[in-house]
């Protein structure tokens, strides 16, 4: 449900939901927020990196935002290296625009 929360409150609330539902296989943390461009960069770490469908674990953050009534899109997906158990996603978020 869409509320009048600030952009930062929205992305951190989605982060809290993500970690509650995906931990311990995946744990996410926000590494930067651009309030003007409404972008958020999230780092995902955990054993999920060893499984199939790794990108799905990152996209789940986008779907959580959409379920909250906000438009969200994964605009960049970063795989740091073969020996690193993390992935990074950059998301464009438009509060209260709808979950599409």
C-alpha positions, 0 to 999 in steps of 0.5 A, a space after each residue: 500500500 502506498 503511503 506518503 513516506 519519504 523516498 529513504 523510508 520506502 527503500 529502507 522499509 523494503 530492505 527490512 522486508 527483504 532481509 526478514 524474508 530472505 535471510 540467512 541465504 541472502 542479506 542485503 544492505 543499501 550502499 547509497 541512495 540518490 534522492 534526486 534521481 530516486 536511485 538506490 544501490 543495494 549489495 546482496 551477500 550470502 550463499 544464494 550466490 552458489 545457487 541457480 537463479 542468482 539474479 532472481 534474488 536481486 530482483 526480489 527487492 524490486 518485487 517487494 517495492 512493487 508490492 508496496 505500491 511503488 514502481 521499481 526497476 532494476 537498472 543495473 546488475 553487477 557481478 563483482 567477481 567469481 570468488 565473491 559471494 555478493 551481487 549488486 543491484 541499482 534500482 530506479 524507484 518511483 514512489 506511489 506510481 504503481 507496482 508495474 
